Amino acid sequence: MQQITIDAASQHLHELIEAAINGEEIIITKDEQPVIKLTPVISEKKRSPLFGSAKGLITITDNFDEPLEEFQDYM
């Protein structure tokens, strides 16, 4: 984690943005108090779904294929 004053941050903003994009945490201080945390908006790479990870989450009832009562008039 890097801490830097507002004055220094304004002079080195480009470098600070690059450091944040590369994963470094940047804290900008005012009067020796932390006021801003500079972090990237870019999200981490999405992981591929793990095969079988949803096992047991979905169930199908025994009467799934039976006609619905609401549609009896149309059959």
Backbone hydrogen bonds in HBPLUS format (Angstrom, degrees):
<---DONOR---> <-ACCEPTOR-->    atom                        ^
c    i                          cat <-CA-CA->   ^        H-A-AA   ^      H-
h    n   atom  resd res      DA  || num        DHA   H-A  angle D-A-AA Bond
n    s   type  num  typ     dist DA aas  dist angle  dist       angle   num
A0002-GLN N   A0025-GLU O   2.90 MM  23  6.28 166.4  1.92 164.7 168.5     1
A0027-ILE N   A0002-GLN O   2.76 MM  25  6.08 169.0  1.78 165.5 168.7     2
A0004-ILE N   A0027-ILE O   2.89 MM  23  6.34 151.2  1.98 161.4 170.2     3
A0029-THR N   A0004-ILE O   2.78 MM  25  5.99 157.6  1.83 146.0 153.0     4
A0009-ALA N   A0005-THR O   2.82 MM   4  5.98 154.7  1.88 150.7 159.1     5
A0006-ILE N   A0029-THR O   3.10 MM  23  6.01 127.9  2.38 176.9 165.3     6
A0010-SER N   A0006-ILE O   2.93 MM   4  6.14 152.1  2.01 150.7 156.5     7
A0011-GLN N   A0008-ALA O   3.19 MM   3  5.25 128.8  2.47  95.9 108.9     8
A0012-HIS N   A0008-ALA O   3.09 MM   4  6.30 135.4  2.30 142.8 155.0     9
A0012-HIS N   A0009-ALA O   3.20 MM   3  5.09 130.2  2.46  93.0 106.1    10
A0016-LEU N   A0012-HIS O   3.02 MM   4  6.25 157.5  2.07 155.5 162.7    11
A0017-ILE N   A0013-LEU O   2.89 MM   4  6.10 156.2  1.95 154.8 160.6    12
A0018-GLU N   A0014-HIS O   3.11 MM   4  6.37 161.1  2.15 148.6 153.3    13
A0019-ALA N   A0015-GLU O   2.96 MM   4  6.21 155.1  2.02 145.4 152.4    14
A0020-ALA N   A0016-LEU O   2.94 MM   4  6.17 155.8  2.00 147.4 153.6    15
A0021-ILE N   A0017-ILE O   2.94 MM   4  6.17 158.4  1.98 151.7 157.6    16
A0022-ASN N   A0018-GLU O   3.06 MM   4  6.28 144.1  2.19 141.7 151.1    17
A0024-GLU N   A0019-ALA O   2.97 MM   5  5.45 155.9  2.03 153.2 145.4    18
A0023-GLY N   A0020-ALA O   2.97 MM   3  5.12 158.2  2.02 109.2 112.6    19
A0038-LEU N   A0026-ILE O   2.72 MM  12  5.01 169.6  1.73 158.2 161.1    20
A0028-ILE N   A0036-ILE O   2.82 MM   8  5.04 162.7  1.85 144.1 150.2    21
A0035-VAL N   A0028-ILE O   2.93 MM   7  6.02 175.5  1.93 160.3 160.7    22
A0036-ILE N   A0028-ILE O   3.21 MM   8  5.04 160.1  2.25 144.7 145.8    23
A0030-LYS N   A0033-GLN O   2.87 MM   3  5.34 157.8  1.92 149.1 151.3    24
A0033-GLN N   A0030-LYS O   3.06 MM   3  5.34 154.7  2.12 108.4 116.2    25
A0053-SER N   A0050-LEU O   2.99 MM   3  5.46 153.6  2.06 145.4 142.1    26
A0055-LYS N   A0052-GLY O   3.21 MM   3  5.33 163.1  2.24 112.6 114.2    27
A0057-LEU N   A0054-ALA O   3.00 MM   3  5.50 164.4  2.02 139.9 140.4    28
A0064-PHE N   A0061-THR O   3.30 MM   3  5.41 149.3  2.40 115.8 113.6    29
A0066-GLU N   A0063-ASN O   3.22 MM   3  5.35 154.1  2.29 106.0 113.8    30
A0071-PHE N   A0068-LEU O   3.14 MM   3  5.61 153.5  2.22 110.8 118.3    31
A0072-GLN N   A0069-GLU O   3.26 MM   3  5.46 167.7  2.27 116.6 116.1    32
A0074-TYR N   A0071-PHE O   3.07 MM   3  5.43 144.7  2.20 108.7 118.5    33
A0075-MET N   A0072-GLN O   3.31 MM   3  5.42 164.7  2.33 106.8 111.3    34
